[in-house]
Amino acid sequence: MSRVHNMSYHFYSHVANMALFST
């Protein structure tokens, strides 16, 4: 697992969390 992939996953998770809170 590369660090870039980990960062991308973390970013996606953060966006998903924001969307959930927005709903």
C-alpha positions as CSV (number, residue, x, y, z in Angstrom):
1,M,0.0,0.0,0.0
2,S,1.6,3.2,-1.1
3,R,1.5,6.4,0.9
4,V,-0.2,8.3,-2.0
5,H,-3.1,5.7,-2.0
6,N,-3.4,6.1,1.8
7,M,-3.6,9.9,1.5
8,S,-6.2,9.6,-1.3
9,Y,-8.3,7.2,0.9
10,H,-8.1,9.5,3.8
11,F,-9.2,12.5,1.7
12,Y,-12.1,10.5,0.3
13,S,-13.1,9.4,3.8
14,H,-13.0,13.1,4.9
15,V,-15.2,14.2,2.0
16,A,-17.6,11.3,2.8
17,N,-17.8,12.4,6.4
18,M,-18.5,16.0,5.4
19,A,-21.3,14.9,3.1
20,L,-22.8,12.8,5.8
21,F,-22.8,15.7,8.2
22,S,-24.2,18.0,5.5
23,T,-27.2,15.6,4.9
